[in-house]
Amino acid sequence: MQRTGHRWLVIVSLGLLLIACVTRMSDVQNDTPRQGWWEQRGPVVPHGTFPSDCSLCHAGNEWHEIRADFEFDHATETGVELVGAHAAAECLRCHNDKGPVATFFARGCSGCHEDVHRGGFGRECSACHTEDDWRPDERITDHQVTRFPLVGAHAAAACWSCHPGAETGVFIGVDTSCEACHADDLARATDPDHLAAGFVSGCDRCHIPTAWTGAAFKHPGFPLGGGHAGLDCSECHAGGVFTGTPSDCYSCHTSDYAATTSPNHTSAGFPTTCETCHTTSSWLGASFNHSTWPLTGAHLAADCADCHAGNVYAGTPMDCFSCHATEYNNTTDPNHTSAGFPTTCESCHTTSRWEGAMFNHMFPITSGAHKNFDCSDCHTTPSNFMLFSCIDCHEHNESDMADKHDEDEITGYVWASSACYMCHPDGRH
């Protein structure tokens, strides 16, 4: 019995000792062992070059405790100034058992920082990054010197929306064609149906980087102006067919041409070059360039039918009398017919109106006593408008003229209006 009890005592003691060892090992794993290092601070600092006086840096009985008043002027002691985020970094981030700091410092940024860009942006990290923050600032401006400057909506797009892998810093060359990124937009475009019409490339012919919607096609070959500017594509390109669409007016406006009655284009045989008279603003309000007989004055407001009776345009006479024979015959002040006035109406009349004619008198009647005369004061009969002179009203004979004028002054003169006006330019005595 004594042996058995002693045996059990040994077994219990060994068990308690084992439990104590396991517990201690657990404490070593969970707590910082004496003279150990915190794992989060990195590997052990090589102290080979440090002063032998540990109290210069350490305090108390704990090896990991640094003196509260400890200061180290990195710029003075090492010649390397720590700025930005480097000034707040743990010493062990650079000084550890990986090797001499000078070796890594000579490599530049890549000595400590992994190149997540995989060499795609070269070795000059400072081109994008600063020491204040690892995140790059205002780098979008650098994109302007690439083959795809970022403007409009592209400037606000996330980098990884075009560069797969950009979340992890991997930027590789990408296809800069619009359809490479906008294939889904291309497939959804139905007004017009881009795929059916063959609009599968060159998106920038219609779209701008501001927004995918609201495209504006430049329409080369047939500029869209006036009434054409607000039309839907399908009004000219029926059935979504864009290739081979005629660009002449008549092809689209045949029904307008046929329906026009003022004047009737069909019966008049007007040419189908609609742009000769019409503009793109409206089919109505055409303006014909009446170059063969310029329309001025009252003729501008005349209707085509006033001159082109019966909708006949070919062979219309261009002289005034052909249209104004009635006015010529009805005029009594003076009576054109009895006076035998020529039918070249433009000699006295203008296109402004038939009344108020101005005759170019063969001798001046715009001043002196003649100024306010009526035609009938001198031309007393309808037939005495031709070969009229001063002496027809102011009767004189040569002897009378000789008595009143120096003989030398009248020698060689013919007693007609031209002679009278040599001395009486305004018709006065």
Secondary structure, DSSP 4 states (H G I P E B T S, - for coil): -HHHHHHHHHHHHHHHHHHHHHHHHHHHHHSPPTT---GGG-SPPP-TTS-S-GGGTB-SS-TTPBPTT----HHHHHS----GGGGGS-GGGTSSTTS-HHHHHTTGGGGTS--TTTTTT-S-GGGT--SS-SS--SGGGGGGGSSS---GGGGGS-GGGTSTTGGGT-------SHHHH-HHHHHH-BTTBHHHHT--S-GGGT-BTTBSSS-----TTS---GGGTT--GGGTSGGG--TT---SHHHH-HHHHHH-BTTBHHHHT--S-GGGT--SS-SSS-----TTS---GGGGGS-HHHHSGGG--TT---SHHHHHHHHHHH-BTTBHHHHT--S-GGGT--SS-SSS-----SS--SSGGGTT--HHHH--STTTTSS--GGGTS---HHHHHHHS-HHHHTT--SSHHHHHHH-TTS--
